[in-house]
Structure formats: C-alpha cells, structure tokens
Amino acid sequence: MNLPWLNKLTDWNPQLFREIKGRCKPRNMGIAAGLSLFGQLLLMMSLYQRLPFTKVNDSLEIWSKYCTGINPNDPKSYYRYNTQPCLIDGSGNFIVNWDLWWYDMFLWLSFSSLVVMLGVGTYMLINDLANEERRGTLNFLRLTPQSSQSILLGKMLGVPVLVYLAALMAAPLHFWAGLEAGMSLSRILMYDGAVVACGIFFFSGAMLFGLLSSWMGGFQAWLGSGLVLSWLWMCGMKVDSGLIENNASDIINLFNPWFILPYMISPIQDELPQHLWVVSDYFRGGDAIDWEWFYLPIGASFVALVMLMGLNFAMWTYWMWHGLNRRFPNPGATWLSKSKSYVLVASFELLLLGCGMQTEAYWEDNFNWVLVSNLLVFLGTIASISPQRQTLIDWARYRHTAREQKSKGLWGDLIWGEKSPAPVAILLNLLGLAAILSVWLVLFYSTDKYIIERLVGLITTATIIAIYAVIAQLILLSKIKHAAIWATAVIGSSAFLMPFILMILSLEAHNQPLLWLFTGFSWLGIEHITSITNLLLAFTAQITILGGLSWKLRQQLNQAGESATKALLASQR
C-alpha cells in the first residue's frame, strides 16, 4: 500500500516512522482506545451516581453537592460535598446545578489524563531506551547519519504514540465538559497548551534520565515514572492545601498545569455566580489571584500566568535537549558544559527570586526555601559538569600539548574547558549566587535583625557546596567501580542523611548548631551560635577541609598527568 503521507513521514523522520510502525498495530490501538473510552465511561457513571434521584417519600429531604438550595444553617456555605438541600421544579424533578457537574467532569479529566499521560509516557520512554541499550541497537542508532536531535525527537513522538491516541480519544469529552461548564474555548486551548508544554518537558527529562541511568539494569523505568508520579502527588497536595505560600516555594506552581485550573472560569469568588462558588472552594479561596512575581501581579492575569508557565517549561526543555544532544552521541560526556552552567544557574536564580519577591512574603520561610532550592540545583550542577576518570586523565596528560587548552591557559581551561575538573566552575557559580543573594538580602531585608546571620549562613552553605564539588570530583577520579554511584551516595548522605540522623538523635540545630554547620543545611545552625569564636572556628574548619581536599585533588591530577613511561622509570629507581 502506497500512502503519500507515510512516505513523507519516513523522509522527515525515519526514527518516528520506525516507532509508529512497531507500535501502531490494530490490536494495540484498539486496546489503547478501548481503555480510554472505558475510563471516560467510568468517570461519567461515577459522577452520575452523585446526582440527586427520585425521593422515596415527601418527608425525606435530599441533600446533594449538585443541588441549588440554600443551607438554612449556613446560607453562605461554599457548596462542599452534600451540604445543599435539593429543590424540585413544577414537574417534580430535581433542579440540578449542571454547570458544576460539568466542571467536576472537566477537573477529573484534567487530573487523571495528566497523571496517566506523564506516568505511562515516562515509563515507556525510559524503558525503551533501556531495552535499546541492552540489545545494543542504541549504538547502531548513534552510527546512523541521522542527527541525535532527529532520533530523540522521533522517540519522544513515537514511543508514547498509544498514550497520545488515548488522550486524543478523551479530547471530545474534555472540550464538551469545559464548554458546558461555561469555560471559553480560548482558555481551554491555553490550558491544553500548558499541558503539552509540561509533557514535552517531562518526556525530555525522561529521555535524559534514561541515558544517564543505563547502569541500573532496567529499574530506571520504574524509578523515573515513580519520581514523576511523586511530583504530581506533591503538586496535587499543594493544590489541595493552598495554591500560594507567598515565598520561593511557589516556583513549584510553574511546573504544575493544575495551578491554572481555577482560572478556567474565574479565580475570584465574587465574580462567580453563586452556584459556582465551589470553584473557589476547591482551591482554598482562589488564592492564586494573589500570586506575584517580582512584585508583578502575575496571578491577576490568566494570559500572563500561562505565558510565564510556558516560558518556564521552554527554558528547562532547552536545557534538557542541550544535555540530550551532548550525551546521546557520546555517553561518556558531561550533559552540561561549564559555560552553559553559568547561564543555567543565573536563569534559575531569576525564576526563584521572582517567586520569592512577593508583598506578603514571610522572611524566614522565604530564605529557607531559597537556600534549599539552590542546594538541590547545585548538587545537580555538580553531577552534570563533573567529568569521569578517563576524561580527567586525558586532560591532565595532554592539556600542555592541546592547542585549544594551551591558548586558554590553565585558569581559562578550568573555567571554560569541557574536560577540566569541575570545582573551579562550581566555585564561580557559588560566587555569583552569593553576590546575587547578598544584594537581595541587603536591598529587601536590611532592616531584619537577623540579616548578619543570614549572610553568614549563605557563606557557610556556599562553602559546604564547594566541599561537595571537590569530594565528588575526587571520587570520580578514583579507580573504584561505579564511581558515579558512590559520588551520589556520599554527597547525598552528607547533605540529607546526616541532618536526618542528627534529628533522630535529638541533635537539632538549636542545641548542637556546630554539627549542623557541616551539613547541607548549615544555615539552620548559624542563628543558634552565640559565640563568635565558635563560629570562626567552624568556618576555619570548613576552609581547611576545602583547602585540604583541593590539594588532594591537585595531587591526584598531577599523578594522573604523568605518562606511563615516566611512572615506570620512576618505579625502577
């Protein structure tokens, strides 16, 4: 059978054609479509059962969430579950709040479809890359004349094609429910655009995770999808407990399309018809309207919020694809260059501080969230730019003869070089972070009585992260097997497990602050240190540890840079 569109697809992206041809069997497509339709039918039946039915007798009063009566005990109630008495029209039928019923339909479709799409889609992508790696066909793909971007794009579009089919089957009910609930078509389309951007971001991250975790032997697919589902669970809990915290933790909202669901009708209760007050009650009073970014009322505008969310997804998707294009053709390469790491950290600080600068921001929570977020980002940056042992050996041995490295000089190569050790680049990122946050603290919190403690906490935290960077590079330079796993375990234990153990042993920051200065949460102990001498001793110990580890790394690199012949002659003397 000669299909022109199929020939065009083959010419445009052979990898996409390969994936679609292997998965779009009639049986598979039928199962995907059937499951989607069955899920929609089950949802409609579940919501239908919540509607009020015929009275058994006239003396029995029926209450339902979808009725339109007023509760005499609470006339201003927000229409929570089964709190409103049901009214009957002249024909003896219940007066049903159909707008609210359809709104519930839209909400449940939005929640369930995103969970299924991201959970199943990430599993399929990571599992496909694991299978390709195990069979050896991934190396074959690397040798084809296709670009890495074309191959990976074909996989992202083709591997979860059955998931896309299931979502397409749910689209008619999705649009119908939204329109029947009183939503405008433009807002539904903008919400769907945010969901698509979210899917591209998570699927790109899934492929990068699949390439970085090939050593897990098949477990990575379950781990990756579990992490995504955990993230969605956390986003759902945040939606349920309150959309806005008025601190830097609100950056989570930029990764959560559910955040804009209150805007599908209106986030302000006073602008809603009374029978739709439940919309604001779903989202704890519609507090999304109060969200600010750099004191700009982003939450007051649906379009501005969607644009900011779209820009956030676009930025992080770009970084994912930067890593994919580096890592796919060369599995031994770092997935982020040093020059790009400076831009990534600066971009993240822009987003984070924007979320932290709100009129109602609570100072202590805001500062804590800023440092926790930066700790996570810097640990990820350390993992992304730290080269492996063989790369470091080649750099140490041949950097004196390599023309490009020689023209840069040693410090230029440490700052910008692709194969040089990472600690200097991490230190520069930390200096930039310290400068940005110090200016932020001085400009906006100069009147706070704990400003000095916060600045000192920032410095000690940056020093601890620098120590982590050197430790990670030392482990990666060592001869132990699975050095990357050991580096992750050691740094993760020091940053997160040690504080947990201290709390179990009742050694909290307020009674043993000096111990906390050597964990990833060192700023928590600063405000409880009463002696400036103890603080200076602890900071001196941090600097001493950093200097000793740096000297050890330099010694190891010098030894690695010696030629095999020189080492052999030295051993025979």
Secondary structure in CASP SS format (residue, H / E / C, confidence):
PFRMAT SS
TARGET T0000
AUTHOR 0000-0000-0000
METHOD secondary structure of the structure
MODEL  1
M C 1.00
N C 1.00
L C 1.00
P H 1.00
W H 1.00
L H 1.00
N H 1.00
K H 1.00
L H 1.00
T H 1.00
D H 1.00
W H 1.00
N C 1.00
P H 1.00
Q H 1.00
L H 1.00
F H 1.00
R H 1.00
E H 1.00
I H 1.00
K H 1.00
G H 1.00
R H 1.00
C C 1.00
K C 1.00
P H 1.00
R H 1.00
N H 1.00
M H 1.00
G H 1.00
I H 1.00
A H 1.00
A H 1.00
G H 1.00
L H 1.00
S H 1.00
L H 1.00
F H 1.00
G H 1.00
Q H 1.00
L H 1.00
L H 1.00
L H 1.00
M H 1.00
M H 1.00
S H 1.00
L H 1.00
Y H 1.00
Q C 1.00
R C 1.00
L C 1.00
P C 1.00
F C 1.00
T C 1.00
K C 1.00
V C 1.00
N C 1.00
D C 1.00
S C 1.00
L C 1.00
E C 1.00
I C 1.00
W E 1.00
S C 1.00
K C 1.00
Y C 1.00
C E 1.00
T C 1.00
G C 1.00
I C 1.00
N C 1.00
P C 1.00
N C 1.00
D C 1.00
P C 1.00
K C 1.00
S C 1.00
Y C 1.00
Y C 1.00
R C 1.00
Y C 1.00
N C 1.00
T C 1.00
Q C 1.00
P E 1.00
C C 1.00
L C 1.00
I E 1.00
D C 1.00
G C 1.00
S C 1.00
G C 1.00
N C 1.00
F E 1.00
I C 1.00
V E 1.00
N C 1.00
W H 1.00
D H 1.00
L H 1.00
W H 1.00
W H 1.00
Y H 1.00
D H 1.00
M H 1.00
F H 1.00
L H 1.00
W H 1.00
L H 1.00
S H 1.00
F H 1.00
S H 1.00
S H 1.00
L H 1.00
V H 1.00
V H 1.00
M H 1.00
L H 1.00
G H 1.00
V H 1.00
G H 1.00
T H 1.00
Y H 1.00
M H 1.00
L H 1.00
I H 1.00
N H 1.00
D H 1.00
L H 1.00
A H 1.00
N H 1.00
E H 1.00
E H 1.00
R H 1.00
R H 1.00
G C 1.00
T H 1.00
L H 1.00
N H 1.00
F H 1.00
L H 1.00
R H 1.00
L H 1.00
T C 1.00
P C 1.00
Q C 1.00
S C 1.00
S H 1.00
Q H 1.00
S H 1.00
I H 1.00
L H 1.00
L H 1.00
G H 1.00
K H 1.00
M H 1.00
L H 1.00
G H 1.00
V C 1.00
P C 1.00
V H 1.00
L H 1.00
V H 1.00
Y H 1.00
L H 1.00
A H 1.00
A H 1.00
L H 1.00
M H 1.00
A H 1.00
A H 1.00
P H 1.00
L H 1.00
H H 1.00
F H 1.00
W H 1.00
A H 1.00
G H 1.00
L H 1.00
E H 1.00
A C 1.00
G C 1.00
M C 1.00
S C 1.00
L H 1.00
S H 1.00
R H 1.00
I H 1.00
L H 1.00
M H 1.00
Y H 1.00
D H 1.00
G H 1.00
A H 1.00
V H 1.00
V H 1.00
A H 1.00
C H 1.00
G H 1.00
I H 1.00
F H 1.00
F H 1.00
F H 1.00
S H 1.00
G H 1.00
A H 1.00
M H 1.00
L H 1.00
F H 1.00
G H 1.00
L H 1.00
L H 1.00
S C 1.00
S H 1.00
W H 1.00
M H 1.00
G C 1.00
G C 1.00
F C 1.00
Q H 1.00
A H 1.00
W H 1.00
L H 1.00
G H 1.00
S H 1.00
G H 1.00
L H 1.00
V H 1.00
L H 1.00
S H 1.00
W H 1.00
L H 1.00
W H 1.00
M H 1.00
C H 1.00
G H 1.00
M H 1.00
K H 1.00
V H 1.00
D H 1.00
S H 1.00
G C 1.00
L C 1.00
I C 1.00
E C 1.00
N C 1.00
N C 1.00
A H 1.00
S H 1.00
D H 1.00
I H 1.00
I H 1.00
N H 1.00
L H 1.00
F H 1.00
N C 1.00
P H 1.00
W H 1.00
F H 1.00
I H 1.00
L H 1.00
P H 1.00
Y H 1.00
M H 1.00
I C 1.00
S C 1.00
P C 1.00
I C 1.00
Q H 1.00
D H 1.00
E H 1.00
L C 1.00
P C 1.00
Q H 1.00
H H 1.00
L H 1.00
W H 1.00
V H 1.00
V H 1.00
S H 1.00
D H 1.00
Y H 1.00
F C 1.00
R C 1.00
G C 1.00
G C 1.00
D H 1.00
A H 1.00
I H 1.00
D H 1.00
W C 1.00
E C 1.00
W E 1.00
F C 1.00
Y C 1.00
L E 1.00
P C 1.00
I H 1.00
G H 1.00
A H 1.00
S C 1.00
F H 1.00
V H 1.00
A H 1.00
L H 1.00
V H 1.00
M H 1.00
L H 1.00
M H 1.00
G H 1.00
L H 1.00
N H 1.00
F H 1.00
A H 1.00
M H 1.00
W H 1.00
T H 1.00
Y H 1.00
W H 1.00
M H 1.00
W H 1.00
H H 1.00
G H 1.00
L H 1.00
N H 1.00
R H 1.00
R H 1.00
F C 1.00
P C 1.00
N C 1.00
P C 1.00
G C 1.00
A C 1.00
T C 1.00
W C 1.00
L C 1.00
S C 1.00
K H 1.00
S H 1.00
K H 1.00
S H 1.00
Y H 1.00
V H 1.00
L H 1.00
V H 1.00
A H 1.00
S H 1.00
F H 1.00
E H 1.00
L H 1.00
L H 1.00
L H 1.00
L H 1.00
G H 1.00
C H 1.00
G H 1.00
M C 1.00
Q C 1.00
T C 1.00
E C 1.00
A C 1.00
Y C 1.00
W H 1.00
E H 1.00
D H 1.00
N H 1.00
F H 1.00
N H 1.00
W H 1.00
V H 1.00
L H 1.00
V H 1.00
S H 1.00
N H 1.00
L H 1.00
L H 1.00
V H 1.00
F H 1.00
L H 1.00
G H 1.00
T H 1.00
I H 1.00
A H 1.00
S H 1.00
I H 1.00
S C 1.00
P C 1.00
Q C 1.00
R H 1.00
Q H 1.00
T H 1.00
L H 1.00
I H 1.00
D H 1.00
W H 1.00
A H 1.00
R H 1.00
Y H 1.00
R C 1.00
H C 1.00
T C 1.00
A C 1.00
R H 1.00
E H 1.00
Q H 1.00
K H 1.00
S H 1.00
K H 1.00
G H 1.00
L H 1.00
W H 1.00
G H 1.00
D H 1.00
L H 1.00
I H 1.00
W H 1.00
G C 1.00
E C 1.00
K C 1.00
S C 1.00
P C 1.00
A C 1.00
P H 1.00
V H 1.00
A H 1.00
I H 1.00
L H 1.00
L H 1.00
N H 1.00
L H 1.00
L H 1.00
G H 1.00
L H 1.00
A H 1.00
A H 1.00
I H 1.00
L H 1.00
S H 1.00
V H 1.00
W H 1.00
L H 1.00
V H 1.00
L H 1.00
F H 1.00
Y C 1.00
S C 1.00
T C 1.00
D C 1.00
K C 1.00
Y C 1.00
I H 1.00
I H 1.00
E H 1.00
R H 1.00
L H 1.00
V H 1.00
G H 1.00
L H 1.00
I H 1.00
T H 1.00
T H 1.00
A H 1.00
T H 1.00
I H 1.00
I H 1.00
A H 1.00
I H 1.00
Y H 1.00
A H 1.00
V H 1.00
I H 1.00
A H 1.00
Q H 1.00
L H 1.00
I H 1.00
L H 1.00
L H 1.00
S C 1.00
K C 1.00
I C 1.00
K C 1.00
H C 1.00
A H 1.00
A H 1.00
I H 1.00
W H 1.00
A H 1.00
T H 1.00
A H 1.00
V H 1.00
I H 1.00
G H 1.00
S H 1.00
S H 1.00
A H 1.00
F H 1.00
L H 1.00
M H 1.00
P H 1.00
F H 1.00
I H 1.00
L H 1.00
M H 1.00
I H 1.00
L C 1.00
S C 1.00
L C 1.00
E C 1.00
A C 1.00
H C 1.00
N C 1.00
Q C 1.00
P H 1.00
L H 1.00
L H 1.00
W H 1.00
L C 1.00
F C 1.00
T C 1.00
G C 1.00
F C 1.00
S C 1.00
W H 1.00
L H 1.00
G H 1.00
I H 1.00
E C 1.00
H C 1.00
I C 1.00
T C 1.00
S C 1.00
I H 1.00
T H 1.00
N H 1.00
L H 1.00
L H 1.00
L H 1.00
A H 1.00
F H 1.00
T H 1.00
A H 1.00
Q H 1.00
I H 1.00
T H 1.00
I H 1.00
L H 1.00
G H 1.00
G H 1.00
L H 1.00
S H 1.00
W H 1.00
K H 1.00
L H 1.00
R H 1.00
Q H 1.00
Q H 1.00
L H 1.00
N H 1.00
Q H 1.00
A H 1.00
G H 1.00
E C 1.00
S C 1.00
A H 1.00
T H 1.00
K H 1.00
A H 1.00
L H 1.00
L H 1.00
A H 1.00
S H 1.00
Q H 1.00
R C 1.00
END
